Amino acid sequence: QVQLVESGGGLVQPGGSLRLSCAASGSIFSIYHMDWYRQAPGKQRELVATITTGGSTNYADSVKGRFSISRDNTNNTVYLQMNSLEPEDTAVYYCNAHRLGRKLDFWGQGTQVTVSS
């Protein structure tokens, strides 16, 4: 079992930056692939960024060049650095930990990000 707690969301103006954090506990963090998802009102949840156990990363086309995912296995935390934020980035952002083809799959409670002037 993995418990995930996101933090760092808030209100930011267009063009601004935020860094989201997701603190994990309850299991060995380093053996889990970590994802950030987001869900905007009235839309389906979408994958934003992925970082594997080996540190490889992948991003949705909509955030490439603006967002960066990283992990700190010593402190059991995954981060999402978000730069050049746009109103379209407004959503609840969720942290996800998974392994074994998602046979083990855990979610955080989400953190709200609002981009508005």
C-alpha positions, 0 to 999 in steps of 0.5 A, spaced: 500 500 500 502 506 498 499 513 501 500 519 496 499 526 498 500 532 493 501 539 495 503 546 492 497 547 488 494 554 488 492 560 484 497 563 479 497 568 473 498 566 466 505 566 465 507 564 472 510 558 475 508 553 480 511 546 483 507 541 485 510 535 490 507 528 492 510 525 498 509 518 498 509 513 504 507 506 506 512 502 501 518 502 497 518 509 493 523 507 488 520 501 485 514 505 483 513 508 476 510 515 478 505 519 474 502 526 474 495 526 471 490 532 471 482 533 470 479 539 468 471 541 469 467 537 465 473 533 462 476 526 462 482 525 466 489 526 462 496 524 463 501 529 464 507 527 465 511 520 467 517 518 470 519 511 471 523 507 476 530 508 472 528 516 471 526 516 464 520 521 463 515 523 458 510 528 457 503 530 454 504 534 448 500 540 451 506 541 456 512 539 453 517 544 454 513 547 460 513 542 465 518 538 468 517 531 472 522 529 477 523 524 483 527 524 489 528 517 492 531 519 498 525 523 500 520 519 497 517 525 493 515 526 486 515 533 483 512 537 477 515 543 475 510 547 471 512 554 468 509 558 463 502 556 465 496 558 461 489 558 463 488 551 459 492 548 465 487 549 470 485 543 473 485 538 479 492 535 479 493 528 481 499 524 483 499 516 481 504 510 483 504 504 479 507 498 478 507 490 475 502 493 469 498 497 474 496 491 478 499 495 484 496 502 482 495 508 487 492 515 487 493 521 491 487 526 493 489 531 488 491 539 488 487 544 485 491 549 480 488 555 477 491 559 472 487 566 472 488 573 471 
